[in-house]
Amino acid sequence: MNSDEGGRFFKNETHNLIKFLKEKEKVRLAKNFKWASHNQVIDLIKRNLLTIEARNLFASFNIDKIH
């Protein structure tokens, strides 16, 4: 959970979660969660649509793939 303080983001909180799934594992998400695949997250990053916190979290789980 991250909190941005100040300006238009005053008291704004974001929740980011990474889940590694086993093949055919089923996931139940709360209605306020959105699912994104690895490739979808990469596309969101390229289009600058993720917060810096979400990008950092994603990068920390992919550090071994950075060239």
Predicted model as a PDB file, atoms N, CA, C, CB and O in Angstrom, pLDDT in the B-factor column:
MODEL        1                                                                  
ATOM      1  N   MET A   1       0.859  -1.170   0.000  1.00 53.00           N  
ATOM      2  CA  MET A   1       0.000   0.000   0.000  1.00 53.00           C  
ATOM      3  C   MET A   1       0.906   1.233   0.000  1.00 53.00           C  
ATOM      4  CB  MET A   1      -0.978  -0.002   1.234  1.00 53.00           C  
ATOM      5  O   MET A   1       1.852   1.325   0.782  1.00 53.00           O  
ATOM      6  N   ASN A   2       0.603   2.157  -0.873  1.00 53.00           N  
ATOM      7  CA  ASN A   2       1.345   3.406  -0.962  1.00 53.00           C  
ATOM      8  C   ASN A   2       0.400   4.567  -0.721  1.00 53.00           C  
ATOM      9  CB  ASN A   2       2.040   3.543  -2.334  1.00 53.00           C  
ATOM     10  O   ASN A   2      -0.789   4.495  -1.028  1.00 53.00           O  
ATOM     11  N   SER A   3       0.944   5.631  -0.170  1.00 53.00           N  
ATOM     12  CA  SER A   3       0.144   6.823   0.074  1.00 53.00           C  
ATOM     13  C   SER A   3       0.847   8.024  -0.526  1.00 53.00           C  
ATOM     14  CB  SER A   3      -0.104   7.030   1.585  1.00 53.00           C  
ATOM     15  O   SER A   3       2.025   8.256  -0.254  1.00 53.00           O  
ATOM     16  N   ASP A   4       0.135   8.788  -1.339  1.00 59.00           N  
ATOM     17  CA  ASP A   4       0.641  10.033  -1.903  1.00 59.00           C  
ATOM     18  C   ASP A   4       0.065  11.177  -1.090  1.00 59.00           C  
ATOM     19  CB  ASP A   4       0.275  10.172  -3.418  1.00 59.00           C  
ATOM     20  O   ASP A   4      -1.138  11.223  -0.834  1.00 59.00           O  
ATOM     21  N   GLU A   5       0.915  12.089  -0.691  1.00 58.00           N  
ATOM     22  CA  GLU A   5       0.438  13.216   0.095  1.00 58.00           C  
ATOM     23  C   GLU A   5       0.704  14.517  -0.647  1.00 58.00           C  
ATOM     24  CB  GLU A   5       1.106  13.236   1.479  1.00 58.00           C  
ATOM     25  O   GLU A   5       1.734  14.667  -1.305  1.00 58.00           O  
ATOM     26  N   GLY A   6      -0.211  15.439  -0.539  1.00 59.00           N  
ATOM     27  CA  GLY A   6      -0.039  16.766  -1.105  1.00 59.00           C  
ATOM     28  C   GLY A   6      -0.767  16.954  -2.416  1.00 59.00           C  
ATOM     29  O   GLY A   6      -0.997  15.997  -3.156  1.00 59.00           O  
ATOM     30  N   GLY A   7      -1.131  18.200  -2.701  1.00 61.00           N  
ATOM     31  CA  GLY A   7      -1.765  18.550  -3.962  1.00 61.00           C  
ATOM     32  C   GLY A   7      -3.011  17.739  -4.258  1.00 61.00           C  
ATOM     33  O   GLY A   7      -3.800  17.438  -3.363  1.00 61.00           O  
ATOM     34  N   ARG A   8      -3.178  17.394  -5.508  1.00 64.00           N  
ATOM     35  CA  ARG A   8      -4.386  16.666  -5.922  1.00 64.00           C  
ATOM     36  C   ARG A   8      -4.411  15.229  -5.429  1.00 64.00           C  
ATOM     37  CB  ARG A   8      -4.503  16.676  -7.424  1.00 64.00           C  
ATOM     38  O   ARG A   8      -5.444  14.568  -5.528  1.00 64.00           O  
ATOM     39  N   PHE A   9      -3.277  14.719  -4.889  1.00 65.00           N  
ATOM     40  CA  PHE A   9      -3.213  13.339  -4.405  1.00 65.00           C  
ATOM     41  C   PHE A   9      -3.333  13.256  -2.882  1.00 65.00           C  
ATOM     42  CB  PHE A   9      -1.912  12.691  -4.853  1.00 65.00           C  
ATOM     43  O   PHE A   9      -3.015  12.218  -2.302  1.00 65.00           O  
ATOM     44  N   PHE A  10      -3.777  14.306  -2.235  1.00 66.00           N  
ATOM     45  CA  PHE A  10      -3.878  14.330  -0.779  1.00 66.00           C  
ATOM     46  C   PHE A  10      -4.740  13.172  -0.284  1.00 66.00           C  
ATOM     47  CB  PHE A  10      -4.458  15.672  -0.299  1.00 66.00           C  
ATOM     48  O   PHE A  10      -5.884  13.011  -0.710  1.00 66.00           O  
ATOM     49  N   LYS A  11      -4.187  12.379   0.610  1.00 67.00           N  
ATOM     50  CA  LYS A  11      -4.842  11.222   1.239  1.00 67.00           C  
ATOM     51  C   LYS A  11      -5.247  10.152   0.217  1.00 67.00           C  
ATOM     52  CB  LYS A  11      -6.076  11.682   2.013  1.00 67.00           C  
ATOM     53  O   LYS A  11      -6.174   9.381   0.462  1.00 67.00           O  
ATOM     54  N   ASN A  12      -4.564  10.106  -0.907  1.00 69.00           N  
ATOM     55  CA  ASN A  12      -4.808   9.070  -1.912  1.00 69.00           C  
ATOM     56  C   ASN A  12      -3.995   7.836  -1.556  1.00 69.00           C  
ATOM     57  CB  ASN A  12      -4.450   9.574  -3.341  1.00 69.00           C  
ATOM     58  O   ASN A  12      -2.811   7.951  -1.239  1.00 69.00           O  
ATOM     59  N   GLU A  13      -4.603   6.667  -1.603  1.00 71.00           N  
ATOM     60  CA  GLU A  13      -3.897   5.419  -1.346  1.00 71.00           C  
ATOM     61  C   GLU A  13      -4.067   4.489  -2.539  1.00 71.00           C  
ATOM     62  CB  GLU A  13      -4.411   4.748  -0.050  1.00 71.00           C  
ATOM     63  O   GLU A  13      -5.151   4.390  -3.114  1.00 71.00           O  
ATOM     64  N   THR A  14      -2.991   3.813  -2.901  1.00 71.00           N  
ATOM     65  CA  THR A  14      -3.054   2.814  -3.962  1.00 71.00           C  
ATOM     66  C   THR A  14      -2.569   1.483  -3.402  1.00 71.00           C  
ATOM     67  CB  THR A  14      -2.203   3.245  -5.197  1.00 71.00           C  
ATOM     68  O   THR A  14      -1.672   1.433  -2.561  1.00 71.00           O  
ATOM     69  N   HIS A  15      -3.174   0.420  -3.883  1.00 73.00           N  
ATOM     70  CA  HIS A  15      -2.799  -0.923  -3.464  1.00 73.00           C  
ATOM     71  C   HIS A  15      -2.344  -1.686  -4.699  1.00 73.00           C  
ATOM     72  CB  HIS A  15      -3.985  -1.654  -2.748  1.00 73.00           C  
ATOM     73  O   HIS A  15      -3.083  -1.793  -5.678  1.00 73.00           O  
ATOM     74  N   ASN A  16      -1.130  -2.213  -4.653  1.00 73.00           N  
ATOM     75  CA  ASN A  16      -0.585  -2.980  -5.764  1.00 73.00           C  
ATOM     76  C   ASN A  16      -0.233  -4.372  -5.255  1.00 73.00           C  
ATOM     77  CB  ASN A  16       0.662  -2.274  -6.385  1.00 73.00           C  
ATOM     78  O   ASN A  16       0.337  -4.517  -4.174  1.00 73.00           O  
ATOM     79  N   LEU A  17      -0.567  -5.374  -6.021  1.00 75.00           N  
ATOM     80  CA  LEU A  17      -0.343  -6.751  -5.621  1.00 75.00           C  
ATOM     81  C   LEU A  17       0.178  -7.536  -6.814  1.00 75.00           C  
ATOM     82  CB  LEU A  17      -1.639  -7.385  -5.063  1.00 75.00           C  
ATOM     83  O   LEU A  17      -0.363  -7.447  -7.916  1.00 75.00           O  
ATOM     84  N   ILE A  18       1.227  -8.301  -6.584  1.00 77.00           N  
ATOM     85  CA  ILE A  18       1.730  -9.210  -7.609  1.00 77.00           C  
ATOM     86  C   ILE A  18       1.447 -10.625  -7.136  1.00 77.00           C  
ATOM     87  CB  ILE A  18       3.264  -8.993  -7.884  1.00 77.00           C  
ATOM     88  O   ILE A  18       1.746 -10.978  -5.995  1.00 77.00           O  
ATOM     89  N   LYS A  19       0.878 -11.421  -8.005  1.00 77.00           N  
ATOM     90  CA  LYS A  19       0.526 -12.797  -7.681  1.00 77.00           C  
ATOM     91  C   LYS A  19       1.084 -13.704  -8.767  1.00 77.00           C  
ATOM     92  CB  LYS A  19      -1.018 -12.971  -7.543  1.00 77.00           C  
ATOM     93  O   LYS A  19       0.759 -13.542  -9.944  1.00 77.00           O  
ATOM     94  N   PHE A  20       1.918 -14.654  -8.377  1.00 79.00           N  
ATOM     95  CA  PHE A  20       2.419 -15.653  -9.309  1.00 79.00           C  
ATOM     96  C   PHE A  20       1.468 -16.835  -9.268  1.00 79.00           C  
ATOM     97  CB  PHE A  20       3.883 -16.087  -8.961  1.00 79.00           C  
ATOM     98  O   PHE A  20       1.189 -17.377  -8.199  1.00 79.00           O  
ATOM     99  N   LEU A  21       0.969 -17.236 -10.432  1.00 80.00           N  
ATOM    100  CA  LEU A  21      -0.014 -18.304 -10.509  1.00 80.00           C  
ATOM    101  C   LEU A  21       0.599 -19.589 -11.019  1.00 80.00           C  
ATOM    102  CB  LEU A  21      -1.164 -17.897 -11.394  1.00 80.00           C  
ATOM    103  O   LEU A  21       1.450 -19.586 -11.909  1.00 80.00           O  
ATOM    104  N   LYS A  22       0.156 -20.676 -10.443  1.00 85.00           N  
ATOM    105  CA  LYS A  22       0.493 -21.985 -10.982  1.00 85.00           C  
ATOM    106  C   LYS A  22      -0.448 -22.243 -12.150  1.00 85.00           C  
ATOM    107  CB  LYS A  22       0.384 -23.115  -9.889  1.00 85.00           C  
ATOM    108  O   LYS A  22      -1.520 -21.644 -12.240  1.00 85.00           O  
ATOM    109  N   GLU A  23      -0.044 -23.132 -13.037  1.00 83.00           N  
ATOM    110  CA  GLU A  23      -0.882 -23.428 -14.198  1.00 83.00           C  
ATOM    111  C   GLU A  23      -2.269 -23.872 -13.744  1.00 83.00           C  
ATOM    112  CB  GLU A  23      -0.230 -24.515 -15.082  1.00 83.00           C  
ATOM    113  O   GLU A  23      -2.404 -24.734 -12.876  1.00 83.00           O  
ATOM    114  N   LYS A  24      -3.276 -23.283 -14.333  1.00 85.00           N  
ATOM    115  CA  LYS A  24      -4.693 -23.571 -14.081  1.00 85.00           C  
ATOM    116  C   LYS A  24      -5.160 -23.181 -12.680  1.00 85.00           C  
ATOM    117  CB  LYS A  24      -4.953 -25.035 -14.296  1.00 85.00           C  
ATOM    118  O   LYS A  24      -6.235 -23.600 -12.250  1.00 85.00           O  
ATOM    119  N   GLU A  25      -4.366 -22.384 -11.964  1.00 84.00           N  
ATOM    120  CA  GLU A  25      -4.794 -21.903 -10.650  1.00 84.00           C  
ATOM    121  C   GLU A  25      -5.871 -20.851 -10.834  1.00 84.00           C  
ATOM    122  CB  GLU A  25      -3.597 -21.326  -9.844  1.00 84.00           C  
ATOM    123  O   GLU A  25      -5.741 -19.972 -11.686  1.00 84.00           O  
ATOM    124  N   LYS A  26      -6.925 -20.932 -10.053  1.00 83.00           N  
ATOM    125  CA  LYS A  26      -8.023 -19.964 -10.145  1.00 83.00           C  
ATOM    126  C   LYS A  26      -7.837 -18.883  -9.085  1.00 83.00           C  
ATOM    127  CB  LYS A  26      -9.402 -20.665  -9.974  1.00 83.00           C  
ATOM    128  O   LYS A  26      -7.369 -19.142  -7.977  1.00 83.00           O  
ATOM    129  N   VAL A  27      -8.213 -17.685  -9.456  1.00 80.00           N  
ATOM    130  CA  VAL A  27      -8.070 -16.542  -8.560  1.00 80.00           C  
ATOM    131  C   VAL A  27      -9.408 -15.846  -8.434  1.00 80.00           C  
ATOM    132  CB  VAL A  27      -6.986 -15.559  -9.069  1.00 80.00           C  
ATOM    133  O   VAL A  27     -10.099 -15.627  -9.428  1.00 80.00           O  
ATOM    134  N   ARG A  28      -9.768 -15.503  -7.222  1.00 83.00           N  
ATOM    135  CA  ARG A  28     -10.967 -14.700  -6.989  1.00 83.00           C  
ATOM    136  C   ARG A  28     -10.517 -13.303  -6.602  1.00 83.00           C  
ATOM    137  CB  ARG A  28     -11.883 -15.331  -5.877  1.00 83.00           C  
ATOM    138  O   ARG A  28      -9.749 -13.118  -5.658  1.00 83.00           O  
ATOM    139  N   LEU A  29     -11.002 -12.335  -7.339  1.00 82.00           N  
ATOM    140  CA  LEU A  29     -10.644 -10.950  -7.064  1.00 82.00           C  
ATOM    141  C   LEU A  29     -11.835 -10.190  -6.517  1.00 82.00           C  
ATOM    142  CB  LEU A  29     -10.117 -10.270  -8.325  1.00 82.00           C  
ATOM    143  O   LEU A  29     -12.979 -10.425  -6.907  1.00 82.00           O  
ATOM    144  N   ALA A  30     -11.548  -9.279  -5.608  1.00 85.00           N  
ATOM    145  CA  ALA A  30     -12.590  -8.384  -5.133  1.00 85.00           C  
ATOM    146  C   ALA A  30     -13.035  -7.508  -6.300  1.00 85.00           C  
ATOM    147  CB  ALA A  30     -12.091  -7.517  -3.930  1.00 85.00           C  
ATOM    148  O   ALA A  30     -12.281  -7.315  -7.254  1.00 85.00           O  
ATOM    149  N   LYS A  31     -14.234  -6.986  -6.231  1.00 87.00           N  
ATOM    150  CA  LYS A  31     -14.774  -6.192  -7.337  1.00 87.00           C  
ATOM    151  C   LYS A  31     -13.964  -4.929  -7.617  1.00 87.00           C  
ATOM    152  CB  LYS A  31     -16.203  -5.813  -7.040  1.00 87.00           C  
ATOM    153  O   LYS A  31     -14.016  -4.395  -8.725  1.00 87.00           O  
ATOM    154  N   ASN A  32     -13.222  -4.451  -6.630  1.00 84.00           N  
ATOM    155  CA  ASN A  32     -12.447  -3.226  -6.839  1.00 84.00           C  
ATOM    156  C   ASN A  32     -11.018  -3.515  -7.307  1.00 84.00           C  
ATOM    157  CB  ASN A  32     -12.410  -2.412  -5.553  1.00 84.00           C  
ATOM    158  O   ASN A  32     -10.198  -2.598  -7.352  1.00 84.00           O  
ATOM    159  N   PHE A  33     -10.700  -4.766  -7.655  1.00 82.00           N  
ATOM    160  CA  PHE A  33      -9.400  -5.138  -8.196  1.00 82.00           C  
ATOM    161  C   PHE A  33      -9.531  -5.365  -9.692  1.00 82.00           C  
ATOM    162  CB  PHE A  33      -8.844  -6.400  -7.495  1.00 82.00           C  
ATOM    163  O   PHE A  33     -10.580  -5.791 -10.174  1.00 82.00           O  
ATOM    164  N   LYS A  34      -8.469  -5.082 -10.420  1.00 82.00           N  
ATOM    165  CA  LYS A  34      -8.417  -5.311 -11.860  1.00 82.00           C  
ATOM    166  C   LYS A  34      -7.259  -6.249 -12.156  1.00 82.00           C  
ATOM    167  CB  LYS A  34      -8.266  -3.972 -12.645  1.00 82.00           C  
ATOM    168  O   LYS A  34      -6.173  -6.085 -11.601  1.00 82.00           O  
ATOM    169  N   TRP A  35      -7.477  -7.225 -13.021  1.00 82.00           N  
ATOM    170  CA  TRP A  35      -6.468  -8.192 -13.405  1.00 82.00           C  
ATOM    171  C   TRP A  35      -5.684  -7.654 -14.591  1.00 82.00           C  
ATOM    172  CB  TRP A  35      -7.108  -9.553 -13.739  1.00 82.00           C  
ATOM    173  O   TRP A  35      -6.265  -7.075 -15.509  1.00 82.00           O  
ATOM    174  N   ALA A  36      -4.360  -7.841 -14.580  1.00 85.00           N  
ATOM    175  CA  ALA A  36      -3.519  -7.478 -15.724  1.00 85.00           C  
ATOM    176  C   ALA A  36      -2.427  -8.523 -15.852  1.00 85.00           C  
ATOM    177  CB  ALA A  36      -2.908  -6.042 -15.561  1.00 85.00           C  
ATOM    178  O   ALA A  36      -1.775  -8.881 -14.871  1.00 85.00           O  
ATOM    179  N   SER A  37      -2.234  -9.006 -17.064  1.00 85.00           N  
ATOM    180  CA  SER A  37      -1.169  -9.975 -17.307  1.00 85.00           C  
ATOM    181  C   SER A  37       0.182  -9.262 -17.329  1.00 85.00           C  
ATOM    182  CB  SER A  37      -1.409 -10.733 -18.639  1.00 85.00           C  
ATOM    183  O   SER A  37       0.247  -8.033 -17.333  1.00 85.00           O  
ATOM    184  N   HIS A  38       1.244 -10.040 -17.342  1.00 84.00           N  
ATOM    185  CA  HIS A  38       2.599  -9.505 -17.411  1.00 84.00           C  
ATOM    186  C   HIS A  38       2.744  -8.582 -18.624  1.00 84.00           C  
ATOM    187  CB  HIS A  38       3.630 -10.652 -17.478  1.00 84.00           C  
ATOM    188  O   HIS A  38       3.250  -7.466 -18.501  1.00 84.00           O  
ATOM    189  N   ASN A  39       2.301  -9.049 -19.787  1.00 91.00           N  
ATOM    190  CA  ASN A  39       2.412  -8.240 -21.010  1.00 91.00           C  
ATOM    191  C   ASN A  39       1.538  -6.989 -20.954  1.00 91.00           C  
ATOM    192  CB  ASN A  39       2.029  -9.075 -22.226  1.00 91.00           C  
ATOM    193  O   ASN A  39       1.924  -5.945 -21.482  1.00 91.00           O  
ATOM    194  N   GLN A  40       0.382  -7.078 -20.332  1.00 93.00           N  
ATOM    195  CA  GLN A  40      -0.476  -5.895 -20.192  1.00 93.00           C  
ATOM    196  C   GLN A  40       0.190  -4.854 -19.297  1.00 93.00           C  
ATOM    197  CB  GLN A  40      -1.856  -6.289 -19.617  1.00 93.00           C  
ATOM    198  O   GLN A  40       0.107  -3.657 -19.570  1.00 93.00           O  
ATOM    199  N   VAL A  41       0.846  -5.302 -18.239  1.00 89.00           N  
ATOM    200  CA  VAL A  41       1.544  -4.368 -17.351  1.00 89.00           C  
ATOM    201  C   VAL A  41       2.674  -3.679 -18.107  1.00 89.00           C  
ATOM    202  CB  VAL A  41       2.097  -5.102 -16.104  1.00 89.00           C  
ATOM    203  O   VAL A  41       2.867  -2.471 -17.969  1.00 89.00           O  
ATOM    204  N   ILE A  42       3.419  -4.435 -18.903  1.00 90.00           N  
ATOM    205  CA  ILE A  42       4.490  -3.837 -19.704  1.00 90.00           C  
ATOM    206  C   ILE A  42       3.917  -2.768 -20.638  1.00 90.00           C  
ATOM    207  CB  ILE A  42       5.234  -4.924 -20.522  1.00 90.00           C  
ATOM    208  O   ILE A  42       4.501  -1.694 -20.783  1.00 90.00           O  
ATOM    209  N   ASP A  43       2.790  -3.057 -21.262  1.00 94.00           N  
ATOM    210  CA  ASP A  43       2.147  -2.071 -22.145  1.00 94.00           C  
ATOM    211  C   ASP A  43       1.719  -0.834 -21.357  1.00 94.00           C  
ATOM    212  CB  ASP A  43       0.924  -2.695 -22.856  1.00 94.00           C  
ATOM    213  O   ASP A  43       1.895   0.288 -21.830  1.00 94.00           O  
ATOM    214  N   LEU A  44       1.167  -1.023 -20.178  1.00 93.00           N  
ATOM    215  CA  LEU A  44       0.766   0.118 -19.341  1.00 93.00           C  
ATOM    216  C   LEU A  44       1.976   0.962 -18.952  1.00 93.00           C  
ATOM    217  CB  LEU A  44       0.036  -0.371 -18.075  1.00 93.00           C  
ATOM    218  O   LEU A  44       1.892   2.189 -18.911  1.00 93.00           O  
ATOM    219  N   ILE A  45       3.093   0.312 -18.667  1.00 91.00           N  
ATOM    220  CA  ILE A  45       4.321   1.040 -18.331  1.00 91.00           C  
ATOM    221  C   ILE A  45       4.786   1.859 -19.532  1.00 91.00           C  
ATOM    222  CB  ILE A  45       5.436   0.061 -17.878  1.00 91.00           C  
ATOM    223  O   ILE A  45       5.125   3.034 -19.393  1.00 91.00           O  
ATOM    224  N   LYS A  46       4.802   1.237 -20.709  1.00 93.00           N  
ATOM    225  CA  LYS A  46       5.243   1.935 -21.920  1.00 93.00           C  
ATOM    226  C   LYS A  46       4.369   3.157 -22.220  1.00 93.00           C  
ATOM    227  CB  LYS A  46       5.225   0.977 -23.115  1.00 93.00           C  
ATOM    228  O   LYS A  46       4.856   4.156 -22.749  1.00 93.00           O  
ATOM    229  N   ARG A  47       3.097   3.074 -21.885  1.00 94.00           N  
ATOM    230  CA  ARG A  47       2.172   4.187 -22.135  1.00 94.00           C  
ATOM    231  C   ARG A  47       2.086   5.145 -20.946  1.00 94.00           C  
ATOM    232  CB  ARG A  47       0.781   3.649 -22.458  1.00 94.00           C  
ATOM    233  O   ARG A  47       1.266   6.063 -20.934  1.00 94.00           O  
ATOM    234  N   ASN A  48       2.954   4.917 -19.935  1.00 90.00           N  
ATOM    235  CA  ASN A  48       3.039   5.781 -18.755  1.00 90.00           C  
ATOM    236  C   ASN A  48       1.711   5.858 -18.002  1.00 90.00           C  
ATOM    237  CB  ASN A  48       3.479   7.180 -19.163  1.00 90.00           C  
ATOM    238  O   ASN A  48       1.300   6.933 -17.566  1.00 90.00           O  
ATOM    239  N   LEU A  49       1.040   4.706 -17.853  1.00 90.00           N  
ATOM    240  CA  LEU A  49      -0.262   4.673 -17.189  1.00 90.00           C  
ATOM    241  C   LEU A  49      -0.229   4.025 -15.806  1.00 90.00           C  
ATOM    242  CB  LEU A  49      -1.243   3.943 -18.052  1.00 90.00           C  
ATOM    243  O   LEU A  49      -1.279   3.819 -15.196  1.00 90.00           O  
ATOM    244  N   LEU A  50       0.959   3.702 -15.307  1.00 86.00           N  
ATOM    245  CA  LEU A  50       1.088   3.150 -13.955  1.00 86.00           C  
ATOM    246  C   LEU A  50       1.842   4.132 -13.077  1.00 86.00           C  
ATOM    247  CB  LEU A  50       1.810   1.776 -13.978  1.00 86.00           C  
ATOM    248  O   LEU A  50       2.702   4.872 -13.554  1.00 86.00           O  
ATOM    249  N   THR A  51       1.520   4.135 -11.802  1.00 82.00           N  
ATOM    250  CA  THR A  51       2.233   4.991 -10.856  1.00 82.00           C  
ATOM    251  C   THR A  51       3.671   4.516 -10.723  1.00 82.00           C  
ATOM    252  CB  THR A  51       1.533   4.996  -9.476  1.00 82.00           C  
ATOM    253  O   THR A  51       3.988   3.372 -11.048  1.00 82.00           O  
ATOM    254  N   ILE A  52       4.531   5.393 -10.247  1.00 82.00           N  
ATOM    255  CA  ILE A  52       5.934   5.030 -10.025  1.00 82.00           C  
ATOM    256  C   ILE A  52       6.022   3.881  -9.022  1.00 82.00           C  
ATOM    257  CB  ILE A  52       6.746   6.253  -9.522  1.00 82.00           C  
ATOM    258  O   ILE A  52       6.895   3.020  -9.138  1.00 82.00           O  
ATOM    259  N   GLU A  53       5.126   3.866  -8.042  1.00 80.00           N  
ATOM    260  CA  GLU A  53       5.146   2.785  -7.042  1.00 80.00           C  
ATOM    261  C   GLU A  53       4.827   1.443  -7.689  1.00 80.00           C  
ATOM    262  CB  GLU A  53       4.139   3.075  -5.909  1.00 80.00           C  
ATOM    263  O   GLU A  53       5.486   0.445  -7.396  1.00 80.00           O  
ATOM    264  N   ALA A  54       3.831   1.409  -8.559  1.00 83.00           N  
ATOM    265  CA  ALA A  54       3.475   0.168  -9.246  1.00 83.00           C  
ATOM    266  C   ALA A  54       4.594  -0.280 -10.177  1.00 83.00           C  
ATOM    267  CB  ALA A  54       2.174   0.345 -10.034  1.00 83.00           C  
ATOM    268  O   ALA A  54       4.890  -1.471 -10.263  1.00 83.00           O  
ATOM    269  N   ARG A  55       5.215   0.665 -10.873  1.00 86.00           N  
ATOM    270  CA  ARG A  55       6.338   0.321 -11.758  1.00 86.00           C  
ATOM    271  C   ARG A  55       7.506  -0.244 -10.961  1.00 86.00           C  
ATOM    272  CB  ARG A  55       6.796   1.554 -12.557  1.00 86.00           C  
ATOM    273  O   ARG A  55       8.136  -1.213 -11.385  1.00 86.00           O  
ATOM    274  N   ASN A  56       7.801   0.357  -9.801  1.00 83.00           N  
ATOM    275  CA  ASN A  56       8.895  -0.137  -8.964  1.00 83.00           C  
ATOM    276  C   ASN A  56       8.602  -1.538  -8.441  1.00 83.00           C  
ATOM    277  CB  ASN A  56       9.143   0.815  -7.794  1.00 83.00           C  
ATOM    278  O   ASN A  56       9.491  -2.390  -8.409  1.00 83.00           O  
ATOM    279  N   LEU A  57       7.371  -1.777  -8.035  1.00 83.00           N  
ATOM    280  CA  LEU A  57       6.992  -3.103  -7.548  1.00 83.00           C  
ATOM    281  C   LEU A  57       7.138  -4.131  -8.662  1.00 83.00           C  
ATOM    282  CB  LEU A  57       5.546  -3.095  -7.008  1.00 83.00           C  
ATOM    283  O   LEU A  57       7.686  -5.211  -8.440  1.00 83.00           O  
ATOM    284  N   PHE A  58       6.654  -3.808  -9.855  1.00 84.00           N  
ATOM    285  CA  PHE A  58       6.763  -4.701 -11.000  1.00 84.00           C  
ATOM    286  C   PHE A  58       8.232  -4.968 -11.338  1.00 84.00           C  
ATOM    287  CB  PHE A  58       6.033  -4.106 -12.214  1.00 84.00           C  
ATOM    288  O   PHE A  58       8.619  -6.107 -11.596  1.00 84.00           O  
ATOM    289  N   ALA A  59       9.036  -3.919 -11.336  1.00 83.00           N  
ATOM    290  CA  ALA A  59      10.462  -4.070 -11.653  1.00 83.00           C  
ATOM    291  C   ALA A  59      11.171  -4.943 -10.640  1.00 83.00           C  
ATOM    292  CB  ALA A  59      11.140  -2.711 -11.718  1.00 83.00           C  
ATOM    293  O   ALA A  59      12.052  -5.720 -11.007  1.00 83.00           O  
ATOM    294  N   SER A  60      10.805  -4.833  -9.366  1.00 81.00           N  
ATOM    295  CA  SER A  60      11.485  -5.624  -8.341  1.00 81.00           C  
ATOM    296  C   SER A  60      11.245  -7.121  -8.529  1.00 81.00           C  
ATOM    297  CB  SER A  60      11.019  -5.196  -6.953  1.00 81.00           C  
ATOM    298  O   SER A  60      12.071  -7.929  -8.105  1.00 81.00           O  
ATOM    299  N   PHE A  61      10.144  -7.504  -9.147  1.00 78.00           N  
ATOM    300  CA  PHE A  61       9.867  -8.907  -9.408  1.00 78.00           C  
ATOM    301  C   PHE A  61      10.396  -9.357 -10.762  1.00 78.00           C  
ATOM    302  CB  PHE A  61       8.385  -9.163  -9.328  1.00 78.00           C  
ATOM    303  O   PHE A  61      10.296 -10.533 -11.112  1.00 78.00           O  
ATOM    304  N   ASN A  62      10.960  -8.422 -11.524  1.00 71.00           N  
ATOM    305  CA  ASN A  62      11.484  -8.746 -12.855  1.00 71.00           C  
ATOM    306  C   ASN A  62      12.946  -8.331 -13.009  1.00 71.00           C  
ATOM    307  CB  ASN A  62      10.641  -8.068 -13.930  1.00 71.00           C  
ATOM    308  O   ASN A  62      13.440  -8.229 -14.132  1.00 71.00           O  
ATOM    309  N   ILE A  63      13.636  -8.094 -11.912  1.00 72.00           N  
ATOM    310  CA  ILE A  63      15.006  -7.589 -11.967  1.00 72.00           C  
ATOM    311  C   ILE A  63      15.936  -8.517 -12.733  1.00 72.00           C  
ATOM    312  CB  ILE A  63      15.538  -7.382 -10.569  1.00 72.00           C  
ATOM    313  O   ILE A  63      16.884  -8.055 -13.368  1.00 72.00           O  
ATOM    314  N   ASP A  64      15.681  -9.808 -12.684  1.00 74.00           N  
ATOM    315  CA  ASP A  64      16.541 -10.767 -13.378  1.00 74.00           C  
ATOM    316  C   ASP A  64      16.364 -10.724 -14.898  1.00 74.00           C  
ATOM    317  CB  ASP A  64      16.259 -12.167 -12.872  1.00 74.00           C  
ATOM    318  O   ASP A  64      17.180 -11.290 -15.626  1.00 74.00           O  
ATOM    319  N   LYS A  65      15.307 -10.060 -15.389  1.00 70.00           N  
ATOM    320  CA  LYS A  65      15.040 -10.009 -16.826  1.00 70.00           C  
ATOM    321  C   LYS A  65      15.533  -8.707 -17.466  1.00 70.00           C  
ATOM    322  CB  LYS A  65      13.551 -10.170 -17.079  1.00 70.00           C  
ATOM    323  O   LYS A  65      15.435  -8.541 -18.682  1.00 70.00           O  
ATOM    324  N   ILE A  66      16.061  -7.787 -16.657  1.00 65.00           N  
ATOM    325  CA  ILE A  66      16.520  -6.510 -17.178  1.00 65.00           C  
ATOM    326  C   ILE A  66      17.902  -6.691 -17.800  1.00 65.00           C  
ATOM    327  CB  ILE A  66      16.552  -5.433 -16.060  1.00 65.00           C  
ATOM    328  O   ILE A  66      18.790  -7.294 -17.197  1.00 65.00           O  
ATOM    329  N   HIS A  67      18.072  -6.164 -19.010  1.00 64.00           N  
ATOM    330  CA  HIS A  67      19.354  -6.272 -19.733  1.00 64.00           C  
ATOM    331  C   HIS A  67      20.079  -4.969 -19.693  1.00 64.00           C  
ATOM    332  CB  HIS A  67      19.145  -6.702 -21.183  1.00 64.00           C  
ATOM    333  O   HIS A  67      21.174  -4.855 -20.243  1.00 64.00           O  
TER     334      HIS A  67                                                      
ENDMDL                                                                          
END                                                                             
